[in-house]
Amino acid sequence: MLNPRLATLPEYPFDRLRQLLADVAPPDGVEEIVLSIGEPRHPPPEFVTEVMAQHKDTWGRYPPIDGSKEFRDAVGDWLTRRYGLDPAKFDRETQILPVVGTREALYLVSALVVPEEKGGGRPIVAMPNPFYHVYGGAAAVAGSEPLFLSATAENRFIPDVSELDARTLDRLAVFYLCSPANPQGMAADRETLAKAIKAARRHDFVLVVDECYAEIYMDAPPVGALEVAAAMGEGFKNVLVFHSLSKRSSAAGVRSGFVAGDGELIRAFRRLRNYVGPQMPLPTVAASAALWREESHVEELRALYRANFDTAAQVLGDRFGYFRPDGGFFLWLDVGDGVDATERLWREAGLRVLPGAYIARPDADGDNPGERYIRLALVNPPEVTREALERLVKVF
């Protein structure tokens, strides 16, 4: 017998996309360009395989849930350097935990912190709308009530959880926040993060900040939740941040990330993951440590993504509501009807994009904030990006 909560899972967006385009053929003789998936196309540094080869004798060992001291030191050094944390107040032994990519960890954290009841009612898991589908899946299987907070141009695509009424905040167990946001690319500012942290501590919920796009920025590096929390006092209480090498180092296949923050939550998460979480193989642990210690490849990748947005500005101008995001590598374009546009672009131009409605849910008024949009991942080389965007303009 299946868990009945599985029936409440949001439909997987890429399954919906496959169904939408199953009977739609792209034009003959046109090379297809896939922009629907946020999968980096630039190769990771060559030293990744070299480091793994140097540690090949450890493939036969069961890896510890904590990774290695080398990994924790590399991550701890990076966090303190990147976010200006006080090393004396950041315990890398108890406030960092490696994870096998952040997707499973972002999902699993709901099992850690969502209770049967909170604030006198069914617990709530809140997230921006549109949202990364894992947040919705985590809310569903945890048995919580999902709360979709519209992320629109009016709030710079970053909803302010502190604006919720006290009754709702008391029932809130988790607030997932992605910064820079997927799909719009805008980053939460210091004030917004501070208000969210203050609300989390006052109403005892966990602020989960997905910072996986934090190193792909256009101008200034986005502020991080840990640096804001540290400045507020009480350490990292009620705050967890998630980082990954998938986007930062173009190493999605390495499946490596970490969670850091509230030491009490990290200790509990470690215990839970000892039962159900996969450990990172030791050669991957070693390669990950090397990646977190090396910055030149990140700067090169960042320059490639910036070049793609330069191309987008040249080709699109002010059409489709184009704006240059704070970070990330997605375009969020207003085309009037995202589903219809997705079909047309595949049929007429061989461009595969994702309808915005597929990564959003209707709000209280029944309006889907993603309905007018399509999401495009600018992960290809600049010449491919230019070709794709020129095709898009020609279609519309």
N, C-alpha and C positions, 0 to 999 in steps of 0.2 A: 504494500500500500504506500503510495507516494505521500510525502508531506504535503498537506493541502495548501501550505503557504506558497509552494512552487507555482500554484495557479495564479498568484498575484504578482509574479515577476513581470516587470515591464518587458515587452517583446524586444528581442535583441535587434538593435538598429540595422546591423549588417545583414541579418536574415531578411528583414523587411525590404532592404535595398535589393537583395538578390531576387526576391519575389516580384518586386516592382519591375525589374528590368529583364525578367526571365524570358519574356516573349518579345523583347525589343532588340532589334539588331542594329549595331552601329553601321555607318556607311561603308561600302566596299572601298578597299584601297586606302583607308585612313588608318594610320597607326593610333591605337588606343592609348589614352593617357589616363592613368588612375590617380585621382585626387581625393578619393573618398576616405582613405585610411591614413591616420597620422603615423606613418611608419617612415623613419628617416631613410633616405636613399644614399646618403653620403657614407663612405666606409669608415669604420672606427679606426683608431690608431693601430699600426701594425704591431706595436709592442704587446697588445692584448694576447695574441697567439703565442708570442715569444715567452711571456711570463707564464702562461698556462703550460707551455712545454717544459719550462724549467721546474714546474711543480707537478709533472705528470705522475710521479711516484705516489702522490696523495689521492689519486682517483679511487684507489681501493679502500680508502678509509671513510668511516662514517664521520661526516663533519659535525662539529658542535653547533648548537643553536646560536651561540654567541659569535660565530665566525672565528676571528683571530684578534689578538692584541694589535697586530699590524693594521688590520682593517679598522678597528675602533679608533686607533690613533690617527689614521689617515682621515677618517670621517670627522673626528673631533677637531683635528687641526684645520680642516677645511671649513667646518662650521664656525669655529671661533674667528678665523681669518675673514670669511665671507660676511659674517653678520656681526662682527665686533663683540663677540661674547667674551666675558671674563673667564679665562681658563680655570681660575681658582673656584669658580662657582658653577662649572660645568663638568660633571663626572662622567667621563666617557665609558666607564665600566658599568654604570647603572642607568644611563640616560640615552644609550644608543643600542639599537637592535637591528642586525641585518635581516633583510627579507628577500625572498626570491621574486624580484620584481615587486612593484607596489600594488598591482591589481589585487592579488590575493590578500595582501595585508590590509588594504583599504576595505575590502569586503569583510575580512575576519574581525576587524576591530569592533564591528557592531555586535558580534557575539560576545565580546569582552565587556561592553559597557551598556547594552540595552537591557534593562530589567523587565520583569513581568508587568510591573506597574510603576508609574512615576507621577508624582503630583496629583495623586488621587484618580488617575485614569490611565488609559493606554498610552505607553510612551510614544513620543514623536521623534522621528529622524528627519531633519530638515536639510535641504540642499538647494543650490541655485537652479533655476529653470530657464534655459536648457542646462543639462547636466551630463557628466560622465556616467555611462549606464551602470557602472559598478555600484555607485551610490544608491541608485534605485533598487538594484538587486539585493544589496545589503539590508536596506530598510524592509523589503518585502519578507525575506527569509527570517529576519529577526522578529517578525510579528508586530512590528511597530506601525504607527500611522505615518505615512510619508507626507511631508509638507514641502510643496514646491514653491519656492520664492522667486517670483519673476525677476529675471536679470535682463534689463532692457537699457536702451540708451539713456533713459531718464535717471537711472541710478549708476551709470557708467558700467553696467553689466555686472555689478558687484552688490548684491542685496545686503542690507544692514539688518542683521538678526536682532539687534537690540531694540528695533522698532516694534517687535512683536509684543502683544499684551502679556502681562505677568502670568496669567493663567496658562497660556501657551508655553511660555518660557519655563514654567515649573514642570511641565510635562516633557520638555525637550530633553532627550538623552544624548543626541549627537547632532552637531551641525557640520556638514561637509562643506568646505569652501575651497575652491581651486583658484590659485593666484600665481601667475597670470592665468586667466580663466580659459577653459576649453568650453566653447569654441571662440569666444570673442577676443581673447588676448589681453584684456585689461587687467591691471594689477590692483589689489587692495592697497589703499594708502595706510599710513601709520594710524590715523584717527579711526578708520573703520576697523582695523585689527584690534586696536585698544578697546573700542566699544564692545566688540565681540568677546574678547577675553574677559572684560569686566562682567558682562552678562553671564558668561560660562561659569565664572566663580560665584557670582551671586545666586544663580539658579541651579548650580551643580550639574551642568552638562559638559560634554567633552567637545572642544573645538578641534576638529580634524582638518588641518590645512594641507591640501595637496599642492606641493610646490615643485612638481615635476618639470614645469616649464620655466623655472626661475632663472636658469642660466641662458635661456634663449631670449634676450631682451634687445630692444631697438636702441635705446639711449642709456638711461640710468638703470643700474641693477635694482630690481624690485625689493622693497623692504620685506623682511621675513617675520613670521609670527614669533619665532624664538627671541629675536632681538627686541621686539616690542614687549613681549612678556617679561623679559629680563629687566627692562627699564621700568616696568610697573611695580616690581617687587614681587615677593612670593615665588621667585624662581619661575618654573615653567608649569606651575599648577594648572590643571585642566586643559593643557595644550599638548597636542601631538602634531608633528610635521612629518611629511613623507617626501622623500627624494629618491630619484632613480637615475641610473646611467643610460636609460633608453634614449632619452632626448638629448640630455647634456653631452653625452659622448658618442651619440649615434650607435649605441650598442644594445639595441632592443633584444637581440638574441642571447645576450649574456645573462639576462634575467637577474638583475642585481639592483638592489635599492636598500634603503634603511628607513627606520622610523626613529624619531628622537623627540625628547621632551620630558614631560612629567615622569619622574623616576618611579613613583608608585604605580602608575599605569604601565610603564615599560616592564617592571618586574612582573606584574600580572599578565601582561601580553606574552612575556617570555615563557611563563608557566603554561599558558594556553597553547602557544605554538609548539611547545615540546610534545604535545599530544597530536596536534592536527596540522601544524605548519611544516612545509618542506624546508630542509636545511640547504644552505648554499654550498655546493661542492668546493673543496679546499683550493683547487686550481682557480676557480672563479673568484673565490675570496681574495686570493693573491693578486689576480688581474684587476679586481675592483679597487683594491688598495692603491695600486699603481695609477689607475685612472683618476681617483680622487686627489692624488698628489700632483697631477700634471695638468697645467692650464693652457698650454699653447694650442692643443688640439681643440679645446673648447672655444678659444678666440677665433680660430679658423672657421669652425662650424657656424659660430655666431655671425661672422662676416658673410658667409654663404646665404644664410637666412635673410640677413639685412638686404643683400643684393636682390633676393626674390621679391621683397617688399618694395624695393626701388623700382623693379620691373612692373609690379602691380600698379604702383602710382602712375607710372608712365603710360601704361596701356589702358587702365580703367579711368583715370582722372577722378571726377567726382560722381561717376555713375554707380548705380546699385548701392548707394550709401557707403561707398568705400571709405574706410578710415584706417590709418596706420596704428596698429595696436601697440600696447606697451611691451608685449612679449609673445612667446609662442610662435607657431608657424601656420596658423589657420587664417583664412579669409572668411568673413561672415557677411554674405552679400544679400541684400534685399532685392529679390527678383519678382516679388508679388505673389507667386505661388511656387513654393519650393519643390513640391512633388512634381508638378507639371514641368518645371524647369529642368529637373533631374532627368525626366524622360526625354525631353527635347534635346538636351545636351548629349545624351548617349546616342539617340537616334540620328541626330543631324551632324554631330561633331566628334563622336567617339570619345567624349569626356565623361568620366565616371565621377560623380560628386555625391554628396550625402544631403538629403532633404533635412532642413532644420527641424521640421516637425517630428522627425524620428528620434531626436535626442531631447525632446521636451514633452511636457504634458499640459493639457488644458488647465487654465487657472480657475479660480472660483466663479468667474463669469463665463467659463466655457471657451475662452480664447487661448489658443496655443501660441506662446510667444515666439516659437520657431517656425510657424507656418509660412511666413513670407520669405524665409531665408534658405540659402544653401551654404554648406560648409565645404571649403576647399582646403586641402592640405598642401602647402607650398614646400614640399619636401624634395622636389626634383631639382636637377641642375638649372641654372637661370635660363638657358636657351629653351629647355623643355617647358619651363614655367611661362616664358613669353609666348611660345606657340599655343599653349593651352588657353591662356587668357585672350589671345587674339581670336581664337576660335569662339570663345564664349561671347566676346563682343560682337562677332559676326552673326552669331545665332540670334542675339537679342537686339 
